């Protein structure tokens, strides 16, 4: 009878927090690695992630040979003792997972052994790779490697980095997993959110060097509507500083719920203006995070144009408006701020935050001009491109910044969460 060794691990950064598992199946007789499994789970606890790793390893071994015996090695004392029957299972999230694991092979065919973490490095590495991918926005991350001719090959990564990519994160079937995934948000019930989250994922292949590490990912959220938004009035940092309207608060709630379902945001930074701080506060309540205020994320000061419509500015200040449209170095009437000046402070904030949050996913709650500027600078586009982008209220955009200084725009003006 064939015997397999299953080594499994899971982890959660926050407990609960962004989580993933890794599992390795080897041939007990030869030591050959036969299968590797890894997956990002969203926001779950450490113990849930460990059980999910165990399940993946057992199922992979069963797929290889249903008649085999299995020896499981894990550095989770809890899982080993519970599955060996020596400790009771009290937590409601653990019971269905343990029951599902016990059903993979007939009774008596699986044994369990606790090992120190340093002896579980392969599974630990896979789990951390899954968590790294998830917190970088790659929420559909899933690895399935099979042995081909004596080596692990045939990698399949179930993350689609294309904008508008179809849903299909490789979540293993089973009622236990379905019950646990409810704690992280159900991907099937949040299809638009999964597509949006995948669009900020790091590509699984391409021109990026493999040793750059996880990028700093900025998820850029424009604030919700204010009473001035539907009237299309200039509303910068030099005006009345309006709060959100009822519609704007609803938009912020929807954005917060969508971002919570994705489970990848690790920190929130907001412009100091009232509409952004209010939006950030609503989103933060969904995510369970604190908000840091960054003055450099404020909107451009539109001087004497604050509160006016474009038509009113054209009527009252036609020469100044024409100059402003022709040159991003020109200031609005009354000594406001030019787009060129805005770009200088946005670039400074970008450099500050990418250094502070390397490898992390950060939500920046800000305004039209800063978001357009982040995008323009990432693309290396000319200044006039600012006039060629549309950004709706409460829309989501995303940019990944790599250690070599390169950037990748992953999402622009996504409003799918507002239509759900």
Buried (B, 14 or more C-beta within 10 A) or exposed (E): EEBBBBBBBBBBBBBBBBBBBBBBBBBBEEEEBBBBBBBBBBBBBBBBBBBBBBBBBBBBBBEBBEEBBBBBBBBBEBBBBBBBEEEEBEEEBBBBBBEBBBEBBEEEBBEBEBBEEEEBEBBBBBBBBBBBBBBBBBBBBBBBBBBEEEEBEEEEBBBBBEBEBEBBBBBBEBEBBEBBBEBBBBBEEBBBBBBBBBBBBBBBEEEBEEEEEBBBBBBBBBBBBBBBBEEEBBBBBBBEBBBBBEBBBBBBBBBBBBBBBBBBBBBBBBBBBBBBBBBBBBBBEBBEBEBEBBEBBBBBBBBBBBBBBEEEBBEEBEEBBEBBEEBBEBBBBBEBBBBBBBBEBBBEBBEEBBEEBBBBBBBBBBBBBBBBBBBBBBEEBEBEBBEEBEBBBBBBBBBBBBBEEBBBBBBBBBBBBBEE
